[in-house]
């Protein structure tokens, strides 16, 4: 996803250089890009937490199975 975000930022910079957007549109798109970057960072952190919690539950399942045997 970071590659996609970088591509969007490059395309936005190109459009802004050509004057293809009004000042209001530039501001809106810049805010949206910042929000997209923040959501991407948050998503990555949440995925890490989910992976860690999944590993913990797998260990408890193994332990539970061992105790039942």
Secondary structure, 3 states (H helix, E strand, C coil): CHHHHHHHHHHHHHHHHCCCCCHHHHHHHHHHHHHHHHHHHHHHHHHHHHHHHHHHHHHHHHHHHHHHC
